[in-house]
Amino acid sequence: MLTRWKLTAAAGNFPMALDETDQRLFVGCRRPARLLALNTVSGEVVANLKACGDSEDLFYDSTNREVYLSGGDGCISIFDATAPNSYNELHLIATPSGSRTSLFTQTNRTLYVAVPHRGSQKAEILIFKATPKL
């Protein structure tokens, strides 16, 4: 083991994504629902943002410099990485409860979110296309 970083700002850490260029590790936490950004050199938490609850998947779009977090509480949190230590929530998109499993493809810049069959909610795949920043 090289080192160990203790997360004290939140617990229940689950998904992670990496911004290799700016040396940032994004961590989705469930208690409380947060997105943490850590400096991969020092382990310092450089951002601590409110996020969709029951986080499951987390992706970094290096083209748009955005972070996508899908959560089972029925939403997708999208954050703008304006600088290595500066992040802002851009959007909170509502999804059916339990829609937490997702996949982002960098090549076609699309986020796919799986909606499970629950009660009258039919199973389906939601498709979100990332639009280029102007």
Residue pairs with C-beta under 8 A, 6 or more apart in sequence:
3 43
5 38
5 43
7 13
7 27
7 29
7 36
7 45
9 29
9 34
9 36
9 45
9 48
10 29
10 30
10 31
10 32
10 34
10 36
10 48
11 29
11 30
11 31
12 29
12 30
12 31
13 27
13 28
13 29
13 30
13 36
14 28
14 29
14 30
14 55
14 56
15 27
15 28
15 55
15 56
15 57
15 58
15 69
16 25
16 26
16 27
16 28
16 58
17 25
17 26
17 58
17 59
17 60
17 67
18 24
18 25
18 26
18 40
18 60
19 25
19 26
19 60
19 62
19 81
21 62
22 81
22 84
23 39
23 40
23 41
23 84
24 37
24 38
24 39
24 40
24 46
24 81
24 84
25 37
25 38
25 40
26 35
26 36
26 37
26 38
26 58
26 60
26 67
27 35
27 36
27 37
27 38
27 58
28 34
28 35
28 51
28 55
28 56
28 57
28 58
28 69
28 71
29 35
29 36
29 51
29 55
30 53
30 54
30 55
32 50
33 50
33 51
33 52
33 53
33 54
33 55
33 71
33 73
34 48
34 49
34 50
34 51
35 47
35 48
35 49
35 50
35 51
35 55
35 58
35 67
35 69
35 77
35 79
35 87
36 45
36 47
36 48
36 49
37 45
37 46
37 47
37 48
37 49
37 85
37 87
38 44
38 45
38 46
39 46
39 84
46 84
46 85
47 85
47 86
47 87
49 79
49 87
49 89
50 89
51 69
51 71
51 77
51 79
51 89
52 69
52 70
52 71
52 73
52 74
52 75
52 76
52 77
52 92
53 71
53 72
53 73
53 75
54 71
54 72
54 73
54 100
55 69
55 70
55 71
55 100
56 70
56 71
56 72
56 100
56 101
56 102
57 69
57 70
57 100
57 101
57 102
57 103
57 104
58 67
58 68
58 69
58 70
59 67
59 68
59 102
59 103
59 104
59 111
60 66
60 67
60 68
60 81
61 67
61 68
61 104
61 106
61 109
61 130
62 106
63 106
63 109
63 130
63 132
64 109
64 130
64 132
64 133
65 80
65 81
65 82
65 133
66 78
66 79
66 80
66 81
66 90
66 130
67 77
67 78
67 79
67 81
67 87
68 76
68 77
68 78
68 102
68 104
68 111
69 76
69 77
69 78
69 79
70 76
70 95
70 99
70 100
70 101
70 102
70 111
70 113
71 77
71 100
72 97
72 98
72 99
72 100
73 97
74 94
74 95
74 96
74 97
74 98
74 99
75 92
75 93
75 94
75 95
76 91
76 92
76 93
76 95
76 102
76 111
76 113
76 128
77 89
77 91
77 92
78 89
78 90
78 91
78 92
78 93
79 87
79 88
79 89
79 90
80 87
80 88
80 89
80 90
81 87
82 88
93 128
95 113
95 115
95 126
96 115
96 118
96 121
97 118
98 115
98 116
98 118
98 121
99 113
99 114
99 115
99 116
99 126
101 113
101 114
102 111
102 112
102 113
102 114
103 111
103 112
104 110
104 111
104 112
105 112
109 129
109 130
110 127
110 128
110 129
110 130
111 127
111 128
111 130
112 125
112 126
112 127
112 128
113 125
113 126
113 127
113 128
114 123
114 125
115 121
115 122
115 123
115 124
115 125
115 126
116 123
117 123
